[in-house]
Amino acid sequence: MAEFPTTEAEIVVLALEMASGLEDNLTLYPNPPVLPDDLAVKMVTFVIAKDQATPAQAAALEAVAAKDAALNVLVDDMKSVLRYAENTVHFDDDKLKLLGWGGRAAPTALAAPGQVRALEAPRQGEGWIFLDWKAPGDGGAVAAYRIQRRLRPNGAWSDAGLAIESETTLTGQQRAKEWEYRVSAVNKAGEGEASNTVMAVL
């Protein structure tokens, strides 16, 4: 969905487009909460108040306050019209563009994570190993990491643990065995490609 502008210049431009769009599309927007002429008048009121405030902003606090009050009234009315328009045309992007606005952004489906990077085993001891790695550089957000191991050279991969952070310490590992470890990232959409492997004899 389009975002309401934040600068005064952008608000004035949108107000002009909305007033013109409402006036030119009475069939599509028959009963706006603020009539096009009223919206235009309030926009002009704001511009006049702004012009009066600009030359002497430091000394003309009342003028600035009047300008801000006029802008707030204009913004409230514009948002009221936009809510009306969105509900009237059911967030149809093409129809809302007639008012200088836009419909809701299409939802994006969650993608499976990418491949875990740079798996290392910097520390190990009797029956334990510390693994760390880097998060995937692409794909969807990671929910957790699946750690697997197998006996080298061609044992079957089996789950050895689950981690939330990009590191873990596995304990209770069989000693005097040649283990190979890998890590993959997972989320609700699926599982990413497994990392490189590291080998250790604990």
Buried (B, 14 or more C-beta within 10 A) or exposed (E): EBEEBEEBEEBBBBBBBBBBBBBEBEEBBEEBEBBBEEBBBBBBBBBEBBEBBEEEEEEBEEBBEBBBEBBEEBBEBBEBBBEBBBEBBEBBBEBBBBBBBBBEEEEEEBBBBBBBBEBBBEEBEEEBBBBBBEBBEEBBEBEBBBBBBBEBEEEEEEEBBEBEEBBBBBEEBEEEEEBBBBBBBBBEBEEBBBBBBBEBEB
